[in-house]
């Protein structure tokens, strides 16, 4: 019964109006999402989309996925050196996503890779497409980006715009540089209003500061020459192992609090259980 209902919804969805759609999107974890930002006139179903319009189809081996951010998943060592991307043809080919200062930069943060930059804004501020292109993803992600949009551009790059309060474009929709694609917000995993902005090439993140001068809201270059060095930040930094010598009265919980980690992580690193008895003088690896 549930399977036949889902098949029925997939069949009739292209013919329904925005207000008729109760489940307009499905997030990456397979849960239905109610989306009130559906624009019927802009929507192009994948079976109606002319795949010859996919930007840089040959470069991406005709990959076009409207659900998975990380596809295609290119290895940074595979044929990166010597890639040259013409970013713009003239001054009007780039538009800054939104004005504002960077309050969290690209790189490793709390043992997690932060694959973009966070730009300060107010909820409701307009968010603009950086270059001409076609929307690959427009959906909601509960565990991270919240409302977000991803665009494949004609210059070979992809850009991602996360934590939006509202999405104003749909998958397979053609957009121009400077077109409003959504409104800023704090949806998903966010502690306050900001735009999470990423630049990617074939699924691999590139430091946005490499090509964009955020202090002047302009491009630093017209042509981007990619090398393996542009993706080195994807690898976690090498950190020196940290150990703790157990003293009288120590508990796993107290040790984890002291070092800002978890009991589960300490147990995994040392092959012990949370109920294991600690011995005075015992050496525990923390990181």
Secondary structure by P-SEA (a helix, b strand, c coil): caaaaaaaaaaacccccccccccccccccbbbbbbccccccccccccccccccccccccccccccccccccccccccccccccccccccccccccccccccccccccccccccccbbbbbbccccccccccccccccccccccccccbbbbbccccbbbbbcccccccccccccccccccccccccccccccccccccccccccccccccccccccccccccbbbbccccccccccccccbbbbbbcccccaaaaaaaacccaaaaaaaccccccccccccbbbbcc
